[in-house]
Amino acid sequence: MLVKVLRRLTLEEVEEQMKKLEKTYGMSFDEFEEQLLTTGRMEKSVDAYFRWARLVHAYRGYMEDGELHCVVEELRDFSSDELKAFTPKRFELLCTLSNLRVESINDLARKLHRDVKNVYQDLKVLRKLRLLKLNQKRDKKIVPEVLVEEITFVTQ
């Protein structure tokens, strides 16, 4: 089943995609942009330019203020096993993370009135699907952060 996912990229994903574009085109973004603007030729992909510009802008914003804002829309073809991951409890978990600030997995489990072990297992499944990430803080606490902003199931 096709699933449209609108989600925020992690810093690692932004850096990885920027490096991939640099390798693909054999130059930095600034060189790519200069070449595109000075030659006026569209032999360079305009789509690649806008994708790369969005990544660079988000990365530079992160370097300036510590906030990363880069949202992508992905159309994914989930297998039946992956679709089974979308349980009511996991949707509740995502909604709770979207609406409440949590200090740790224990805090999240307390707010959901669920067992910590089960919440952690659900978090690992959702992380594998790239719907959230788990941040380890200096005090060793793991704080879940939701990445997904919208999920749409597409019927064919």
N, C-alpha and C positions, 0 to 999 in steps of 0.2 A: 504494500500500500504506500502511496506517495504521501509524504508529510512535508508541509512547508514549515520551516523553522526560522523565525527571526530571532537572532541571538547576537550577543556581544562577543567579540573576539577577545581572547586573552592576550597579554603582552607577548607571550611566547609565540602565539599564532601570527601576530602582526609582524614580529621580527622575522619569523620563518618565511612568510609570504613576501616580505620585502627582499630578503636574500634570494629567494627563488626568482623574482623578477629581475634583480641585478644580474643573476647568472644567465637567465634567458636572453636578456638584451645586451649583456656584456658591458654595462655601464651603470653609473649611479642614476638616481631619479633626476637630479639636477641636470646631468648631461643629457638624459633622455628628453626632458622637458625643453632644454635649450635647442636640441637638434630638431625637435618637433616644431618649435616656434620659429626658428630661423629658416628652416627649409620650406616650411609651409606645406610639405608633402604629407600625405596621410598614409604613407606606407607603414609607418609605425601605427600600431593598433591604438585607436582613440579609446576603446574600451579599457585596454591595459593602462593607458595614461590615467583615466579617471579612477580606476581601481587602485593604482599605485599612489596617486595623489591623496586619495582618502586614507590609505595606510600611513603615508608619510605625515599627513596632517594630524592624524590621531597619535602617532608616535611622538611628534614634536610637542603636542599638547600634553602628553603624559610627562615628557621630560621637563616641561615648564611648571605644571601644577600638580603632577602626581595622579591625575585622573585620566583614564583611558576610555575614550568614546569612539568605538568603531563597531557598527552594527552591520551584519550581513544577512541576506535572505538566502537560505539554502533549501533546495528541493531534494529531499532524500527519499530513497526507495527502501523503506524498512522491511526487513524480513519478518516472518510471522513470530519468530522468537523475540526480535527486538520490539515488536508491537505488544508482546505480553508484558514488557517492562512498564507500560503505561497503565498502572493499576490506580484505583481511586486513592489509595494511601499515598502513592508517589505524586499524584496530581495535587493532593492536599499539601504535601511537603513543599512542592514548588510554589504553590500559592502562598503558603505561610512565609517562605523565604522572600517572596516578592513584596510582601506587605509588612513584615516585622523585621526588626533588627535583632540578630541573635549573637550571643557572645561565644558560643561553642556548640558542639553537637549535643552535649548534655542539656544546654539551655533550650535548644530546638526540641529535643525529645520531651522536655518538661512542658513546653508550650503546646506540643501536640498531644500530650498525655499518652505517650508511647514509650516502649522500651528502647533504651539507648542503642542496644545491639541491633535491633531491627531497623531503627532510623539510620544507623551507620551503613548497614547493608543496602538500604534503599539509596542512600547518598552515593555509594560506590557504583551502583547500577546507572544512576542518572549522570554521574561523572563520565562513565564509559561512553554514554550517548552524547557527550559534550553539551549537556544542558546546564551543568553547574561545575564549579571548581571548588576544591578544598584548599583553603589557605592555612598554612601553619604560622602561627604568631610567635613572637619572641618567648612568650610564657609557655610554649609548647602546645597551647590549645589549637585545635583545628576548627576553623570557622568556615562553614559552607557559604558560598556566594552563588546565587542564581545567575546564569548567563542568558537564559532564554527569555524573550520578551513576548513572543507569540508562537503558538503552535496551531497549525491548521491541518486537519486531515482531509486529503483530497480524494474524493471518490471518483472512480473512472467509469 
